[in-house]
Amino acid sequence: MNSVAPISWPERLRRLSCAVIIPTYNNAGTLGDVIAGVRRYCSDIFVVNDGSTDKTAEVLAAVGGIHTIAYARNRGKGYALRTGLRAVAEAGFRYALTIDSDGQHYPDDIPCFIDRIERQPDALLIGARNLAAENMPGRNSFANRFSNFWFRVETGRTLADTQSGFRLYPLDRLGRMRSLCRRYEFEVEIIVRAVWRGIEVENVPVRVYYAPEGERISHFRPLRDFMRISILNTVLVLEALLLYYPWRFFRSLTRENIRRFVRCHITHSGESNVRLAAAMGWGVFCGIIPLWGYQMIFAGVTAHFIGLNKFIAVVFSNISIPPMIPLILYASYWTGGQMLGHAGTLGLADISFQRVADSLVQYLIGSCCLAVVCGMAASVIGWSLMTLLKRRPVHE
């Protein structure tokens, strides 16, 4: 019987159309070993020299058979990754696997990514490190938990590791995805935007090696980079609350989903009509009050503490979806004018600091009053509809 020779790893990655990107900055001491380790699995290697000032250029000159991209000024890891991803995509590859050049990742874990992507094509895979590994810096564990939390807020998804640089990107699915960042925070931003685009983002268990404190080279600047990541998360949370979650809510508004929601959470709910109506009204109230970007969070958290149905409250707080925002703003401003006895609107010729401050007060007062009225109306209408549907109240 003739036996079929096993396919080598380089050939397997070539058939998969996968290249490896190694961004590097002043890691001349480990770069050569990383390239040698990767070469056992992939022959298409792109190294991005991000303005290194050590002997990185000499190391790369001594290595043949790789694609080198270099520029004189250090621009940050995010910029290096974007440059490498663009070069690999332009070369016609379907996937790009990225690995750091500081030696913390084991190239022998590359098969973990390949086995998974063959079973789950076009997913974005992130190496999940063992955060209890020997010599793991304490700040890394904290930073990863911090990043994981905000990733969950921004996407509704949970990952064990969102900061690992050992990844596999599906280039066709990413396309020309826009990005705000060019340093460490790029790796957080791209996975959030990937989820928003509908790409599956998953973890793959990998090993990690951290050199002892005296031998470790880190280019992470705690204060400055932490501030950058915090600013990015602020922007992403606002985008998620104003755009992503309302968009996802609209997509879920199919006839079957609406029927299922009404059946599970209203007509067949174990709660009384009064409490359900109160949750509806509270959700509408939270969706109108001037907490733009945080209405849903406020609705869910406060509903929990006052004992109302959190799911109902969050759903009804979506009254502040983008198409309704101009109407809510105008109605709030008009209501405030009626409450304060102000007539007319703010014209360009009338703009002054005092007039703008007065208009802001008018809007805030009107918004709160409108929220109360609309919330009460929603409760009454909700209770009336449930009563007309002859739903039997549950005694509390």
Kinemage of the C-alpha trace (Angstrom):
@kinemage 1
@onewidth
@group {chain A} dominant
@subgroup {mainchain}
@vectorlist {calphas} color= white
{ca met a 1} P 0.000 0.000 0.000
{ca asn a 2} L 1.329 3.388 -0.978
{ca ser a 3} L 1.435 5.869 1.868
{ca val a 4} L 0.825 9.562 1.298
{ca ala a 5} L 3.663 11.751 2.526
{ca pro a 6} L 2.538 14.313 5.095
{ca ile a 7} L 2.379 17.901 3.920
{ca ser a 8} L 5.090 20.095 5.420
{ca trp a 9} L 4.064 23.094 7.475
{ca pro a 10} L 5.493 25.660 5.005
{ca glu a 11} L 3.514 24.022 2.216
{ca arg a 12} L 0.404 23.890 4.386
{ca leu a 13} L 0.600 27.626 5.093
{ca arg a 14} L 1.299 28.319 1.419
{ca arg a 15} L -1.849 26.422 0.403
{ca leu a 16} L -3.770 28.356 3.036
{ca ser a 17} L -2.281 31.607 1.608
{ca cys a 18} L -0.907 32.684 4.951
{ca ala a 19} L 2.153 34.869 5.561
{ca val a 20} L 3.819 35.850 8.844
{ca ile a 21} L 4.453 39.443 9.922
{ca ile a 22} L 7.102 40.270 12.537
{ca pro a 23} L 7.026 43.914 13.679
{ca thr a 24} L 10.251 44.808 15.453
{ca tyr a 25} L 11.778 47.726 17.307
{ca asn a 26} L 15.194 47.405 19.012
{ca asn a 27} L 14.963 43.651 19.589
{ca ala a 28} L 18.150 42.679 17.760
{ca gly a 29} L 19.055 40.180 20.477
{ca thr a 30} L 15.987 37.982 19.920
{ca leu a 31} L 14.877 38.802 16.360
{ca gly a 32} L 17.156 36.270 14.654
{ca asp a 33} L 15.904 33.371 16.782
{ca val a 34} L 12.277 34.389 16.201
{ca ile a 35} L 12.792 34.446 12.421
{ca ala a 36} L 14.527 31.055 12.534
{ca gly a 37} L 11.675 29.590 14.584
{ca val a 38} L 8.998 30.979 12.270
{ca arg a 39} L 10.855 29.746 9.177
{ca arg a 40} L 10.251 26.136 10.244
{ca tyr a 41} L 6.551 26.740 9.605
{ca cys a 42} L 6.320 29.506 7.015
{ca ser a 43} L 8.527 30.603 4.116
{ca asp a 44} L 6.650 33.869 3.491
{ca ile a 45} L 7.929 36.184 6.237
{ca phe a 46} L 7.523 39.969 6.330
{ca val a 47} L 9.626 41.844 8.914
{ca val a 48} L 8.731 45.484 9.597
{ca asn a 49} L 11.686 47.380 11.077
{ca asp a 50} L 9.959 50.193 12.972
{ca gly a 51} L 12.858 52.660 13.052
{ca ser a 52} L 15.167 50.510 15.191
{ca thr a 53} L 18.366 52.165 16.425
{ca asp a 54} L 20.210 49.013 17.566
{ca lys a 55} L 21.692 46.287 15.346
{ca thr a 56} L 18.340 45.180 13.911
{ca ala a 57} L 19.317 46.251 10.376
{ca glu a 58} L 22.470 44.109 10.582
{ca val a 59} L 20.486 41.083 11.767
{ca leu a 60} L 18.050 41.460 8.881
{ca ala a 61} L 20.869 41.942 6.357
{ca ala a 62} L 22.356 38.619 7.456
{ca val a 63} L 19.065 36.776 6.948
{ca gly a 64} L 18.064 35.861 3.428
{ca gly a 65} L 14.728 34.934 1.905
{ca ile a 66} L 12.492 37.343 3.834
{ca his a 67} L 10.614 40.507 2.923
{ca thr a 68} L 11.899 43.529 4.836
{ca ile a 69} L 10.071 46.814 5.274
{ca ala a 70} L 12.026 49.575 7.018
{ca tyr a 71} L 11.736 53.273 7.743
{ca ala a 72} L 14.006 55.596 9.698
{ca arg a 73} L 11.716 57.031 12.417
{ca asn a 74} L 9.953 54.903 15.022
{ca arg a 75} L 6.216 55.242 14.416
{ca gly a 76} L 4.757 52.731 16.865
{ca lys a 77} L 3.683 49.103 16.805
{ca gly a 78} L 0.251 49.896 15.394
{ca tyr a 79} L 1.764 51.696 12.425
{ca ala a 80} L 4.174 48.792 11.862
{ca leu a 81} L 1.322 46.287 11.943
{ca arg a 82} L -0.822 48.332 9.578
{ca thr a 83} L 2.142 48.623 7.200
{ca gly a 84} L 2.774 44.883 7.352
{ca leu a 85} L -0.892 43.946 6.936
{ca arg a 86} L -1.197 46.222 3.929
{ca ala a 87} L 1.945 44.772 2.319
{ca val a 88} L 0.793 41.178 2.869
{ca ala a 89} L -2.688 41.945 1.504
{ca glu a 90} L -1.212 43.640 -1.572
{ca ala a 91} L 0.959 40.546 -2.099
{ca gly a 92} L -2.268 38.530 -2.454
{ca phe a 93} L -2.296 36.597 0.824
{ca arg a 94} L -5.580 35.645 2.512
{ca tyr a 95} L -4.235 35.500 6.077
{ca ala a 96} L -1.509 37.223 8.063
{ca leu a 97} L -0.121 35.732 11.259
{ca thr a 98} L 1.640 38.258 13.514
{ca ile a 99} L 4.229 37.395 16.147
{ca asp a 100} L 6.282 39.724 18.367
{ca ser a 101} L 10.049 39.871 17.975
{ca asp a 102} L 10.963 39.943 21.685
{ca gly a 103} L 10.926 36.150 22.064
{ca gln a 104} L 7.903 35.919 24.352
{ca his a 105} L 5.938 33.859 21.815
{ca tyr a 106} L 6.788 30.315 20.768
{ca pro a 107} L 6.771 29.838 16.966
{ca asp a 108} L 6.006 26.180 17.682
{ca asp a 109} L 2.461 27.335 18.551
{ca ile a 110} L 1.812 28.418 14.942
{ca pro a 111} L 0.129 25.038 14.199
{ca cys a 112} L -2.522 25.897 16.842
{ca phe a 113} L -3.643 28.812 14.686
{ca ile a 114} L -3.523 26.848 11.445
{ca asp a 115} L -5.531 23.916 12.807
{ca arg a 116} L -8.200 26.309 14.091
{ca ile a 117} L -8.434 28.493 10.975
{ca glu a 118} L -8.847 25.419 8.778
{ca arg a 119} L -11.889 24.487 10.879
{ca gln a 120} L -13.105 28.095 11.219
{ca pro a 121} L -12.160 30.011 8.055
{ca asp a 122} L -11.977 33.822 8.098
{ca ala a 123} L -12.010 34.143 11.885
{ca leu a 124} L -9.648 36.508 13.699
{ca leu a 125} L -7.622 34.436 16.169
{ca ile a 126} L -5.795 35.792 19.214
{ca gly a 127} L -3.276 33.784 21.208
{ca ala a 128} L -4.520 33.469 24.786
{ca arg a 129} L -1.493 33.569 27.077
{ca asn a 130} L -1.228 31.929 30.475
{ca leu a 131} L -1.287 35.045 32.628
{ca ala a 132} L -0.019 33.045 35.599
{ca ala a 133} L 3.193 32.147 33.753
{ca glu a 134} L 6.557 32.498 35.451
{ca asn a 135} L 7.973 36.047 35.414
{ca met a 136} L 4.685 37.475 34.068
{ca pro a 137} L 4.768 41.189 35.046
{ca gly a 138} L 1.920 42.142 37.356
{ca arg a 139} L 1.042 45.183 35.240
{ca asn a 140} L 0.489 42.901 32.235
{ca ser a 141} L -2.163 40.900 34.093
{ca phe a 142} L -3.910 44.095 35.206
{ca ala a 143} L -3.706 45.658 31.732
{ca asn a 144} L -5.193 42.546 30.151
{ca arg a 145} L -8.093 42.393 32.627
{ca phe a 146} L -8.682 46.114 32.038
{ca ser a 147} L -8.680 45.604 28.270
{ca asn a 148} L -10.913 42.511 28.478
{ca phe a 149} L -13.501 44.442 30.489
{ca trp a 150} L -13.758 47.289 27.987
{ca phe a 151} L -13.801 44.867 25.061
{ca arg a 152} L -16.847 43.211 26.648
{ca val a 153} L -18.541 46.616 27.119
{ca glu a 154} L -17.831 47.650 23.516
{ca thr a 155} L -18.837 44.396 21.812
{ca gly a 156} L -20.887 42.283 24.209
{ca arg a 157} L -18.323 39.514 23.689
{ca thr a 158} L -15.946 37.907 26.204
{ca leu a 159} L -12.312 36.987 25.527
{ca ala a 160} L -9.619 35.637 27.845
{ca asp a 161} L -6.836 37.698 26.247
{ca thr a 162} L -7.300 40.816 24.110
{ca gln a 163} L -3.725 42.141 24.172
{ca ser a 164} L -1.608 39.281 22.859
{ca gly a 165} L 0.387 40.173 19.745
{ca phe a 166} L 0.348 36.542 18.545
{ca arg a 167} L -2.596 36.665 16.124
{ca leu a 168} L -4.005 35.522 12.814
{ca tyr a 169} L -5.871 38.138 10.748
{ca pro a 170} L -8.348 37.312 7.923
{ca leu a 171} L -7.242 39.961 5.415
{ca asp a 172} L -10.165 39.623 2.999
{ca arg a 173} L -12.700 40.176 5.785
{ca leu a 174} L -10.818 43.109 7.275
{ca gly a 175} L -10.512 44.882 3.941
{ca arg a 176} L -9.577 48.541 4.326
{ca met a 177} L -10.795 48.873 7.890
{ca arg a 178} L -10.296 52.377 9.220
{ca ser a 179} L -8.232 52.861 12.353
{ca leu a 180} L -7.601 55.761 14.723
{ca cys a 181} L -4.435 54.395 16.333
{ca arg a 182} L -0.846 53.649 15.406
{ca arg a 183} L 0.702 52.423 18.661
{ca tyr a 184} L -0.082 49.607 21.119
{ca glu a 185} L -3.777 50.466 21.287
{ca phe a 186} L -4.178 49.531 17.597
{ca glu a 187} L -4.365 45.863 18.567
{ca val a 188} L -7.348 46.570 20.824
{ca glu a 189} L -9.111 48.778 18.290
{ca ile a 190} L -8.848 46.337 15.391
{ca ile a 191} L -10.504 43.441 17.241
{ca val a 192} L -13.361 45.677 18.443
{ca arg a 193} L -13.998 46.904 14.902
{ca ala a 194} L -13.702 43.327 13.620
{ca val a 195} L -16.532 42.224 15.919
{ca trp a 196} L -18.597 45.220 14.785
{ca arg a 197} L -18.027 44.096 11.196
{ca gly a 198} L -19.362 40.617 12.005
{ca ile a 199} L -16.020 38.785 12.040
{ca glu a 200} L -15.696 35.953 14.525
{ca val a 201} L -12.957 36.786 17.057
{ca glu a 202} L -11.708 33.821 19.096
{ca asn a 203} L -8.875 32.907 21.457
{ca val a 204} L -6.349 30.135 20.818
{ca pro a 205} L -4.349 28.886 23.835
{ca val a 206} L -0.616 29.581 23.439
{ca arg a 207} L 2.448 29.499 25.658
{ca val a 208} L 4.337 32.594 26.708
{ca tyr a 209} L 7.873 33.251 27.953
{ca tyr a 210} L 8.809 36.343 29.929
{ca ala a 211} L 12.498 36.899 30.516
{ca pro a 212} L 13.620 37.699 34.070
{ca glu a 213} L 13.337 41.357 35.093
{ca gly a 214} L 16.957 42.226 34.338
{ca glu a 215} L 16.869 40.747 30.831
{ca arg a 216} L 13.442 41.969 29.736
{ca ile a 217} L 13.136 44.650 27.040
{ca ser a 218} L 9.823 46.491 27.012
{ca his a 219} L 8.852 49.488 24.910
{ca phe a 220} L 5.544 49.955 26.716
{ca arg a 221} L 5.375 53.390 28.397
{ca pro a 222} L 2.894 52.867 31.246
{ca leu a 223} L 1.565 56.395 31.724
{ca arg a 224} L 1.469 57.584 28.122
{ca asp a 225} L 0.282 54.306 26.595
{ca phe a 226} L -2.303 53.741 29.325
{ca met a 227} L -3.684 57.222 28.600
{ca arg a 228} L -3.834 56.436 24.890
{ca ile a 229} L -5.710 53.194 25.564
{ca ser a 230} L -8.116 54.973 27.924
{ca ile a 231} L -8.879 57.647 25.315
{ca leu a 232} L -9.411 54.962 22.687
{ca asn a 233} L -11.821 53.069 24.943
{ca thr a 234} L -13.773 56.272 25.583
{ca val a 235} L -14.185 56.763 21.826
{ca leu a 236} L -15.088 53.108 21.206
{ca val a 237} L -17.656 53.046 24.027
{ca leu a 238} L -19.365 56.124 22.578
{ca glu a 239} L -19.348 54.557 19.099
{ca ala a 240} L -20.728 51.315 20.506
{ca leu a 241} L -23.561 52.990 22.413
{ca leu a 242} L -24.480 55.478 19.705
{ca leu a 243} L -23.958 53.289 16.615
{ca tyr a 244} L -23.098 49.615 17.131
{ca tyr a 245} L -25.692 48.606 19.725
{ca pro a 246} L -28.567 50.536 18.039
{ca trp a 247} L -27.538 48.988 14.702
{ca arg a 248} L -27.489 45.525 16.266
{ca phe a 249} L -30.871 46.270 17.857
{ca phe a 250} L -32.344 47.229 14.464
{ca arg a 251} L -30.967 44.076 12.855
{ca ser a 252} L -32.665 41.994 15.531
{ca leu a 253} L -36.085 43.526 14.785
{ca thr a 254} L -37.358 40.644 12.678
{ca arg a 255} L -40.978 39.574 12.961
{ca glu a 256} L -40.014 36.327 14.683
{ca asn a 257} L -37.693 38.048 17.177
{ca ile a 258} L -40.370 40.609 18.042
{ca arg a 259} L -42.905 37.843 18.636
{ca arg a 260} L -40.409 35.917 20.744
{ca phe a 261} L -39.600 39.021 22.805
{ca val a 262} L -43.282 39.802 23.440
{ca arg a 263} L -44.047 36.175 24.283
{ca cys a 264} L -41.079 35.603 26.607
{ca his a 265} L -40.813 38.968 28.326
{ca ile a 266} L -44.354 40.342 28.295
{ca thr a 267} L -47.317 38.041 27.633
{ca his a 268} L -45.768 35.001 29.342
{ca ser a 269} L -43.655 36.849 31.868
{ca gly a 270} L -43.976 36.024 35.552
{ca glu a 271} L -44.160 39.726 36.412
{ca ser a 272} L -47.314 41.780 36.791
{ca asn a 273} L -48.540 44.194 34.154
{ca val a 274} L -47.822 47.083 36.492
{ca arg a 275} L -44.157 46.159 36.964
{ca leu a 276} L -43.646 45.483 33.265
{ca ala a 277} L -45.254 48.807 32.371
{ca ala a 278} L -43.046 50.530 34.943
{ca ala a 279} L -39.947 48.976 33.321
{ca met a 280} L -41.088 50.212 29.898
{ca gly a 281} L -41.636 53.719 31.203
{ca trp a 282} L -38.322 53.702 33.045
{ca gly a 283} L -36.518 52.632 29.867
{ca val a 284} L -38.104 55.475 27.877
{ca phe a 285} L -37.250 57.943 30.650
{ca cys a 286} L -33.594 56.809 30.656
{ca gly a 287} L -33.460 56.995 26.869
{ca ile a 288} L -34.436 60.679 26.822
{ca ile a 289} L -32.587 62.174 29.794
{ca pro a 290} L -29.355 63.968 28.750
{ca leu a 291} L -26.905 61.112 29.318
{ca trp a 292} L -26.055 60.669 25.645
{ca gly a 293} L -24.019 57.546 25.031
{ca tyr a 294} L -24.788 56.017 28.418
{ca gln a 295} L -28.591 55.745 28.472
{ca met a 296} L -28.646 51.969 28.047
{ca ile a 297} L -26.057 51.392 30.770
{ca phe a 298} L -27.895 53.760 33.092
{ca ala a 299} L -31.238 52.069 32.324
{ca gly a 300} L -29.903 48.576 33.026
{ca val a 301} L -27.984 49.451 36.197
{ca thr a 302} L -30.729 51.572 37.756
{ca ala a 303} L -33.445 49.057 36.823
{ca his a 304} L -31.460 46.418 38.688
{ca phe a 305} L -31.244 48.525 41.843
{ca ile a 306} L -34.914 49.538 41.851
{ca gly a 307} L -36.089 46.009 41.120
{ca leu a 308} L -37.449 46.424 37.580
{ca asn a 309} L -36.988 44.154 34.582
{ca lys a 310} L -33.504 45.115 33.300
{ca phe a 311} L -34.011 43.637 29.837
{ca ile a 312} L -37.270 45.509 29.241
{ca ala a 313} L -35.747 48.763 30.519
{ca val a 314} L -32.681 48.492 28.249
{ca val a 315} L -34.782 47.640 25.179
{ca phe a 316} L -37.111 50.615 25.693
{ca ser a 317} L -34.176 52.955 26.348
{ca asn a 318} L -33.364 52.506 22.658
{ca ile a 319} L -35.830 55.302 21.965
{ca ser a 320} L -32.628 57.374 21.646
{ca ile a 321} L -31.551 55.605 18.450
{ca pro a 322} L -29.936 57.933 15.857
{ca pro a 323} L -33.089 58.569 13.703
{ca met a 324} L -34.918 59.770 16.822
{ca ile a 325} L -32.101 61.925 18.238
{ca pro a 326} L -32.916 65.135 16.270
{ca leu a 327} L -36.589 64.864 17.281
{ca ile a 328} L -35.689 64.296 20.938
{ca leu a 329} L -33.264 67.233 20.929
{ca tyr a 330} L -35.796 69.583 19.348
{ca ala a 331} L -38.641 68.419 21.588
{ca ser a 332} L -36.415 68.820 24.664
{ca tyr a 333} L -35.379 72.342 23.682
{ca trp a 334} L -38.981 73.326 22.875
{ca thr a 335} L -40.276 71.845 26.143
{ca gly a 336} L -37.621 73.726 28.094
{ca gly a 337} L -38.692 76.931 26.361
{ca gln a 338} L -42.271 76.357 27.403
{ca met a 339} L -41.232 75.628 30.984
{ca leu a 340} L -39.073 78.769 31.228
{ca gly a 341} L -41.311 81.029 29.180
{ca his a 342} L -38.721 81.452 26.400
{ca ala a 343} L -39.883 81.942 22.851
{ca gly a 344} L -38.067 81.398 19.586
{ca thr a 345} L -34.853 79.532 18.810
{ca leu a 346} L -31.139 80.252 18.992
{ca gly a 347} L -29.981 82.010 15.805
{ca leu a 348} L -26.431 82.536 14.577
{ca ala a 349} L -26.712 86.301 15.162
{ca asp a 350} L -27.663 85.704 18.801
{ca ile a 351} L -24.751 83.467 19.717
{ca ser a 352} L -22.881 84.496 22.855
{ca phe a 353} L -21.506 82.604 25.838
{ca gln a 354} L -24.455 83.716 27.954
{ca arg a 355} L -27.018 82.782 25.301
{ca val a 356} L -25.423 79.385 24.740
{ca ala a 357} L -25.390 78.749 28.504
{ca asp a 358} L -29.055 79.760 28.755
{ca ser a 359} L -29.952 77.498 25.830
{ca leu a 360} L -28.099 74.589 27.433
{ca val a 361} L -30.049 75.092 30.656
{ca gln a 362} L -33.260 75.289 28.620
{ca tyr a 363} L -32.397 72.000 26.889
{ca leu a 364} L -31.463 70.206 30.116
{ca ile a 365} L -34.675 71.269 31.889
{ca gly a 366} L -36.771 70.422 28.846
{ca ser a 367} L -35.055 67.057 28.411
{ca cys a 368} L -35.791 66.004 31.982
{ca cys a 369} L -39.414 67.170 31.748
{ca leu a 370} L -39.895 65.442 28.390
{ca ala a 371} L -38.361 62.258 29.809
{ca val a 372} L -40.836 62.247 32.714
{ca val a 373} L -43.853 62.852 30.468
{ca cys a 374} L -42.836 60.295 27.831
{ca gly a 375} L -41.894 57.738 30.491
{ca met a 376} L -45.275 58.071 32.174
{ca ala a 377} L -47.049 57.892 28.808
{ca ala a 378} L -45.118 54.759 27.870
{ca ser a 379} L -46.090 53.133 31.184
{ca val a 380} L -49.781 53.957 30.719
{ca ile a 381} L -49.825 52.818 27.083
{ca gly a 382} L -47.906 49.646 27.931
{ca trp a 383} L -50.215 48.782 30.829
{ca ser a 384} L -53.319 49.485 28.687
{ca leu a 385} L -52.112 47.281 25.823
{ca met a 386} L -51.259 44.396 28.162
{ca thr a 387} L -54.656 44.734 29.830
{ca leu a 388} L -56.433 44.740 26.454
{ca leu a 389} L -54.539 41.582 25.568
{ca lys a 390} L -56.238 40.070 28.614
{ca arg a 391} L -52.998 39.032 30.227
{ca arg a 392} L -53.756 37.816 33.737
{ca pro a 393} L -51.812 39.837 36.326
{ca val a 394} L -49.559 38.000 38.730
{ca his a 395} L -50.085 38.796 42.432
{ca glu a 396} L -46.862 39.951 44.074
